[in-house]
């Protein structure tokens, strides 16, 4: 799997990204993160931040946060 989304259950920004990935037919894996920022070590390791959502696209060598940027990237790069 080359696309991974780091997400938090109940996060509205994460849900927008999930919806966009699904609507655009993007095959991806979700890594669910802890609710406490201080426990989000995996997100920090891959993105140097603890906030979500974070999208990692290994095929294109892209790691990014902020839902608006991710949504634009999905539309322009990952959409079928």
C-alpha positions, 0 to 999 in steps of 0.5 A: 500500500503506497498511501497511508492516512493517519487519522483520529476517530471522530475528527471532522477534518480526517473524515473529510479526507477519508471521504475524498479518498473514497470518492476518488477511488484511492486505495489507502490504509488508515492508521488510527492514532491516539487521542492524546497528542503526547501519545502520537509518536508514530505520526511525529516520526513520519511527519514531524508533527502530532496533529492529524490528518497526515497523508503519506504517499510513498509512491510520490515521496509525499508526506503532508498534513492539513486537510485542505492541502491533502484534499487538493493533493487528492484531487490533483494527484491521486484521483482516478 
